[in-house]
Amino acid sequence: MTAEIDEAPAAYEPTRLGGISLALWSSLGLVAAFFLSVDKLKMLEDPDFVPSCNFNPVLSCGSVITTDQASAFGFPNPFLGLVGFAVIATLGVLLAAQVVLPRWVLVGAAAGSFLGFGFVHWLAFQSLYTIGALCPWCLVVWAISPLIWLWPTFWAAASSPRSSVRTIGRALWDWRYLAVASWYLLVVVLILIRFWSYWRTLL
């Protein structure tokens, strides 16, 4: 019994449950990226096509995916999601299967998801203050992006050869849910403020 306890991973290290969670979050991102990709291709074929996620003047995929920002690198942004979320989902499945991954894989996942999280912030700013509309499928991506970034980052920190990095990572692990909740609250408040003139018409 003692040996089993000693071999069990600490809370801030990769666990089976953590892998399942990562796989589920990434799967949501894959679904969002898939439907956005399909709608983008249909709009290229037929300019009059109306995406199913056009709900009102604010929540409107069509108003977002036709902009230059929706193809920031010369091709539709959802294509990045199809690749990136597939990679993270695969990582989650491996962890769920209790495969021991080398640290460089976790570091790579943390770095890649950090870039994705930064890109989400840029897209969020563009949606709120330049485009003036919100894509519902994009909101799904916004919601999972801090989760996909924080968990691999903490796991990578927990196995760092530097004791200072390990200490900081383990200390911050207990605050992960508060950090995510605070980020959600900030985004919701910004959305309410930016489109308040429309939201109040619904009251």
C-alpha positions in Angstrom: 0.0 0.0 0.0 2.8 2.4 0.9 4.5 1.8 -2.5 1.3 2.5 -4.4 0.9 5.8 -2.5 4.5 6.8 -3.2 4.1 6.1 -6.9 0.9 8.0 -7.3 1.3 11.3 -9.1 1.0 14.5 -7.2 -2.1 16.6 -7.9 -0.1 19.1 -10.1 1.4 16.3 -12.3 -0.3 14.6 -15.3 -3.1 12.3 -14.2 -5.6 10.1 -15.9 -8.4 12.5 -15.0 -6.4 15.4 -16.3 -5.8 13.6 -19.6 -9.5 12.9 -20.0 -10.4 16.5 -19.2 -7.8 17.8 -21.7 -9.2 15.4 -24.4 -12.7 16.6 -23.8 -11.9 20.3 -23.9 -9.9 19.8 -27.1 -12.7 17.8 -28.6 -15.0 20.8 -28.0 -12.5 22.9 -29.8 -12.3 20.5 -32.7 -16.1 20.6 -33.1 -16.1 24.4 -33.1 -13.2 24.5 -35.6 -14.9 21.9 -37.8 -18.2 23.8 -38.1 -16.4 27.1 -38.6 -14.4 25.5 -41.4 -17.5 24.1 -43.1 -19.3 27.4 -42.9 -16.3 29.3 -44.3 -16.1 26.9 -47.3 -19.8 27.2 -47.9 -19.7 31.0 -47.8 -16.8 30.9 -50.3 -19.0 28.7 -52.6 -22.1 30.8 -52.1 -21.8 34.4 -50.9 -25.5 34.3 -49.9 -25.1 31.3 -47.6 -26.2 32.1 -44.0 -24.5 30.1 -41.3 -26.7 28.4 -38.7 -24.9 30.2 -35.9 -26.2 33.6 -37.0 -28.7 34.4 -34.2 -28.8 38.2 -34.0 -26.8 41.3 -34.8 -24.3 40.5 -32.0 -24.1 36.7 -32.1 -23.3 36.2 -35.7 -20.7 33.9 -37.2 -21.2 35.3 -40.7 -20.2 38.7 -39.6 -16.9 37.4 -38.2 -15.7 34.7 -40.6 -15.9 37.0 -43.7 -13.5 39.5 -42.2 -9.7 39.8 -42.8 -9.1 38.9 -39.1 -10.7 35.5 -39.7 -7.9 34.6 -42.1 -5.0 36.3 -40.2 -2.3 34.1 -41.8 -3.7 34.0 -45.3 -6.0 31.0 -44.7 -9.1 30.5 -42.5 -8.2 30.6 -38.8 -10.3 27.4 -38.0 -7.8 25.4 -40.0 -5.3 26.2 -37.2 -7.8 24.9 -34.7 -8.3 21.6 -36.5 -4.6 20.9 -36.3 -3.9 22.4 -32.8 -6.9 20.9 -31.1 -6.2 17.5 -32.7 -2.7 17.5 -31.2 -3.8 18.5 -27.7 -6.7 15.9 -27.9 -4.1 13.2 -28.8 -2.0 14.3 -25.8 -5.0 14.1 -23.6 -5.9 10.6 -24.8 -2.3 9.4 -24.2 -2.4 10.8 -20.6 -5.8 9.3 -20.0 -4.2 5.9 -21.1 -1.6 6.6 -18.4 1.2 6.8 -20.9 4.3 8.5 -19.4 5.3 11.3 -21.8 8.7 12.9 -21.9 8.9 16.4 -20.4 9.6 18.0 -23.8 6.2 17.0 -25.0 4.5 18.7 -22.1 6.7 21.8 -22.6 5.8 21.8 -26.3 2.1 21.6 -25.5 2.4 24.4 -23.0 4.3 26.6 -25.5 1.9 25.9 -28.3 -1.2 26.4 -26.2 0.3 29.7 -24.9 0.6 30.9 -28.5 -3.0 29.8 -29.1 -4.2 31.6 -26.0 -2.5 34.8 -27.0 -4.1 34.5 -30.5 -7.5 34.1 -28.8 -6.9 37.4 -27.0 -6.1 39.2 -30.2 -9.2 37.7 -31.9 -11.4 38.6 -28.9 -10.2 42.2 -29.1 -10.9 42.3 -32.8 -14.3 40.8 -32.4 -15.3 43.2 -29.6 -13.8 46.5 -30.8 -13.2 46.3 -34.5 -15.7 43.8 -36.0 -18.4 44.5 -33.5 -19.9 41.0 -33.5 -19.3 37.7 -31.7 -19.1 34.2 -33.3 -20.8 31.6 -31.1 -18.4 28.9 -32.1 -15.5 31.2 -31.5 -16.8 31.7 -27.9 -16.5 28.0 -27.4 -12.8 28.3 -28.4 -12.4 31.3 -26.1 -13.9 29.3 -23.2 -11.6 26.3 -23.5 -8.4 28.2 -24.3 -7.3 29.0 -20.7 -7.9 25.4 -19.6 -5.9 24.0 -22.5 -3.1 26.4 -21.7 -2.9 26.2 -17.9 -3.0 22.5 -17.4 -0.1 21.5 -19.6 1.8 24.5 -18.3 1.5 23.4 -14.7 2.4 19.8 -15.6 5.5 21.0 -17.4 6.4 23.3 -14.5 6.0 20.4 -12.1 8.7 18.4 -13.9 11.1 21.3 -14.4 14.8 20.7 -13.5 14.8 24.1 -11.9 13.5 24.0 -8.3 12.3 27.7 -8.5 10.0 26.8 -11.5 8.7 23.7 -9.7 8.0 25.7 -6.6 6.1 28.5 -8.4 4.2 26.0 -10.5 3.1 23.9 -7.6 2.2 27.0 -5.6 0.0 28.4 -8.4 -1.7 25.0 -9.1 -4.2 25.5 -6.3 -5.3 28.8 -7.8 -6.0 27.4 -11.3 -9.8 27.4 -11.0 -9.8 30.9 -9.6 -7.6 32.1 -12.4 -9.9 30.6 -15.1 -13.0 31.9 -13.3 -11.5 35.4 -13.1 -10.7 35.3 -16.8 -14.3 34.2 -17.7 -15.7 37.0 -15.5 -13.5 39.6 -17.3 -14.6 38.4 -20.7 -18.3 38.4 -19.8 -18.0 41.9 -18.3 -16.3 43.2 -21.5 -19.0 41.6 -23.7 -21.8 43.1 -21.6 -20.2 46.6 -21.6 -19.4 46.5 -25.4 -22.8 45.4 -26.5 -24.9 46.8 -23.7 -26.9 49.0 -26.1 -28.2 45.8 -27.7 -28.5 43.6 -24.6 -30.8 46.2 -22.9 -33.2 46.0 -25.8 -33.8 42.3 -24.7 -34.7 43.2 -21.1 
